[in-house]
């Protein structure tokens, strides 16, 4: 199972560090990652393998939602199948 995690917000030091702390804590593995900075906006999309997770999916969503509130960013976590269904034409 995989999840797609999207980050959007003002660039600041420590975004990737804080995100990877959650990944390590819950045994999530980055399968693919893309990030860019456009003007002062940081954007990142990660596809992560959640099959070895030590917690329920809702706990992962909660942790990233709290991180977003803490660092002032929009962070969205979606199951890969939901993400794909939403973006099919």
Secondary structure as GFF3:
##gff-version 3
##sequence-region A 1 89
A	DSSP	beta_strand	2	10	.	.	.	ID=ss1
A	DSSP	alpha_helix	15	25	.	.	.	ID=ss2
A	DSSP	beta_strand	29	38	.	.	.	ID=ss3
A	DSSP	beta_strand	41	49	.	.	.	ID=ss4
A	DSSP	alpha_helix	57	71	.	.	.	ID=ss5
A	DSSP	beta_strand	74	79	.	.	.	ID=ss6
A	DSSP	alpha_helix	80	86	.	.	.	ID=ss7
###
